[in-house]
Structure formats: C-alpha cells, structure tokens
C-alpha cells in the first residue's frame, strides 16, 4: 500500500477464526491458530501500520465481537481473543491520543456460515441458507466500518 500509494490512511482489522467446543476439547494446533489469527496477527499488523497511520492522522478500526464482553461457553477461546482485541483498543486509545483515531466495532452474531460450519453443520438442499438466518447482516457491520 505505502509503496504503491505513498501513504496509509486507515487499517481495518477484521480477520478471525474460531473453534467451537470446550477449551479442553481443542487441540494445541487449533488453540495456536485461533490465538495467532485473532490476536497476534491483529497486534502485529497494527504495530506495523501505526507509524504510517500516525503520519496521516488516520484511523485504526478493530472489528472484535460482543463476545469480548459476554463470552459464550462453546466459544471460550474465540471470546478470549476478542476480549484481548478489546484490551488492545483500550490501550491504543490511551497511547495514540493525538495522531490516530482508534475505533472498535463489537457486533453480536453476524449472519454468516462461520458458526454453523465451525459447529460441523453443512447446508442441505432443503435448507441451503439456514446457517445465515440468525444474526446481524454483514452489510450492517460493513456500514459501521465505513462510518469510522
């Protein structure tokens, strides 16, 4: 981005993965994948972007989850990583008081197939879109990001 456009005005951290199940049911590889994707990558990308976003007095947008505040037992590790992003937002807001605006979006369940697939559910011919029937529309979350 910087090489091509010469500047970075904003960073949106939205990637996440999850594993459904009790913590004791997860294997070490799954735990590492969730922690690395949901927190380590977010923190590292933010660390790399901050000097450039400071120069443009830009924005960092963190899409976390309401599960940061209200953990769900079958998503304990996912909830913990979203809480860690929430903590990073709080710290960055104190650290970057002048040059960077730090935003946080905490949607509840989003109407995607992620949770259904992570739970082992697969669509059928009779109910091909049943997994996306519950939750906030992804377009609504995108609109929240745009407003930042």
Secondary structure, 3 states (H helix, E strand, C coil): CHHHHCCCCEEEECCCCCCCCCHHHCCHHHHHHHHHHHHHHHHHHHHHHHHHHHHHCCEEEEECCHHHCCCCHHHHHHHHHHHHHHHHHHHHHHHCCCCCEEEEECCCCECCCHHHHHCCCCCCCCCCCHHHCCCECHHHHHHHHHHC
